[in-house]
């Protein structure tokens, strides 16, 4: 018997007034709220299990509305996300749903609301990685931390490590734009570990430091230590993350 352990949290950081991030772990969602400490959930490996983060666009009214809408829809579709095409179709449907919700507020503060999304679907022998926007998925292995999602962002200027610009997201404009979700398959073995997070973690904390923290901490501690590193670096944005491990019982 194999199982999946997920340790996750969501926090506004130190500078933002509210949390516009949302989190999906199987049927469970955490939307635009705060966890004081990491939550750990355990699931049997079998039915597709989706773990994802959604980051409402900063500076756009309704970011928390868009991220919550997408998180709840993805959670409801999770058990049927058994193929790359199914994930692409689900994300395209989420994109349409954001525009439809915004369309009911034409000219209002929700008219250009949008969100990124990134996550994984854990299956019995493989794993699907998906994203739209710049939230990220990393695979942690003895060889180091490897980004397996694809950033939707322009090339970085010389000397810059991050950018706040995204080239596609779910919603985010006043007129409908289709999306081309990134979806890839990864092999899955017992002991494999994955980090899913918003840019509130990756912008202030370099990847080599994330790698070190994941290597040094077990499942019960790693989410807290990653969050603490982002706070120590100034906590400039909302911080939402989930660490996933597949293990034998």
N, C-alpha and C positions, 0 to 999 in steps of 0.2 A: 504494500500500500504506500503510495506517495501522497504527499500533501504540499500545499502552498501556504507559506507564512507571509503576511503582509504587515509591515509596521509603517504607520503613516501619521502625518500631522499637517495642519494648516494654520498659519499665523500671519497677522497683518504686517509684521516687521516693526521697525521703530519710527518710520517717517510717515507712513500712510495712515489716514484717518480711519479707513475701513478696509476690509478684506474683500477683494474682488475675485479671488481664486475659488475654485470648486474642486472636489476630489471624488473619485469613484473607486470603490473597492467592491467588486461583485455587485450585489443588489443595494449596497449601502452607499449613500452619498453624504457629503459634507459641503454645504454651499454657503459661501459668504459668511463664515463664522470662524471661531477660534477654538483650537484644542490646546489646553494647557500643558499636555504631555502627549507623547506618541500613543496611538491606539494600535493594538496588535490583533489581527484576525487570522484564523486558520481555516483553510478549506481543503476538502479532498480533491485530488487531481483527477479530472474527468470532464465534466461539463465545462465548456469554455468559460473562463473567468477573466473579466476585464478589469484592469487597474489603470486609471488614467487621471490626469490633472488637466484643468481648464483654467486659463488665465485671462480674465476680462481685460479688454484693452485699456491700459492706463491713459487717463486724460479724456476718455470718451464716456459720456454719461451712459449709465446702464450696463457697464461692464460686468457687474455682479449678476445682473439679470440674464445676460447672454451666457455667462459661464455656468450658471445654475441650470438654465434651460437645456444646454448641451449635456451637462453631467447627468441630469435625470433621464434624458432620452437615451444616452449611451448605456446607462445602468439597466434600463428596461430592455434594451436590445441585446445585452451581453450574452445570454445563453445561446443566441442564434448566430453569433459572429464566428463562424467556423471556417471561413475562407477569406482570402485577400479581397475577392470581389464583394463579399458581404460587408466587410469593414469599409471599403470605399463607398458602397451604396449607403451605408449608415451615416458616414460623415457628410456625404452630399445631402442626405435628408436633413441632417442637423443644420447644415448651412441654410437650406431653404426655410427651415423652421425659425431660425434667427431672423431672416428677412421678413417672414410672415408676421412674426411678433412685433418687429420694428415698424412694419407697414401699418399696423393698427394705431401707431402713434406718430403719424406723418406730421412733420414739422415740430414734433415734441422732442424731449430730451433722450428718447430711446431710438430715434430715427437712424442713427449710425452706430448702434451698439454692435460690439463684436467680441470675439474670444479666440484664443489659440486652444489647441488640444494636443496632448501627446499621451501615449499609453501603450499597453501590451494586452494581448489576449493569450492567456496561458491555456494550452491544450495538452492532451496526454503525452504526445511525443514531440511537440514543436511549439513554437511561440510566434505570434504575429506582432510586429512592431508598427505603430502608426503615429502620424502627426500631421498637423496643419499649423503652421506658425513656428515660433521659436522656443516653445517648451520642449524639453529634451528627454530622451531615453538613453541610458547607458547600460552596457553589459560589464559586469565586474568579473574578472578572471585572474588567475595567477600571473598572467602577462600584463595586467594593468586594466585601467578603466577605458572602455572603448565606446564612443558615441555611436549608437545604431539608428538614431533618428536623423532627419535631414532638416537643417535650419532653413526656414523661409525668410531670409534676410539678405540685404545687399552685401557685397564684398566690404570687408573692414578697411578703413583708412589706415595708413601706416602709423604704427604706434598704438592703435586701439585694439582692445581685446574683446569688446562687446559693442553692441548697437541696440538701440531701442526701436528700430524700424523693422517692420515685418512686411514681406512682399505678398503674403496671402494669409488669410485667417477666415474664420467662420463669421459671416456678416462683416460689419466694419465699414460699410459705405451706404449711401442713400439709395443707390440703385443696385440691383442684383448682380453679383459676380459669381460665376461658378468656381469651384475649387478643384484642384488636382491633389488629392491626399497622397502622402507618402505611406506606402504599406509594403513591408517586406517580411519574409519568413526567416526565423532563426531556429537552429537545432536546440533541443532542450535536454539537459541531463541533470540528475540529482546533484545538488550543491551549487547549481547556477544561481547567480544573484543579479538583480536588475535594479537600477535606480531610475525612477520617473519623477521629474521635478519641473517647476516653473523657473523662470529666469531670476526670480528673487533669491534663488540659491546659486545659480551658475554665474550670474553677473558679478557678485562680490567675491565669490570663492573660486580660485583657479582650479582647473581640473586635476592637477597633480595633488593638491591638498584634499580634494574630494576622494581621490584614489587612496591616499594615505589613511583617511578617516575610515573608509570602508574596510580596508585591510585590518585596521587595529581594533575594530569594534564588532561585537557579535550582534545578532539580530535584535536583541532586546535593548541595545544601547545606541546602535548606529544612527537611527533617525534623529534622536535627541542631539547627538554630537554634530551631525550635519547642520541642523537648525542652529545650534550654538555658534558654529563657525560663521554662518551668515549674519547672525546678530553681532558677533564680535567684529565683523567687517563693516558694521554700520547699519545693517538691516534696512537698506534703502527701499525695499519693495516687499510686497506680500511674498511669503515663503510657503510653498506647498510641496510636499515630497512624499514618496512612498518607496520603501525598499522591499523587494520581493525575493523570496528564496524558495526553490523547489528542493524537497528533501524526501528521503525514505523514512517511513515511520519506524 
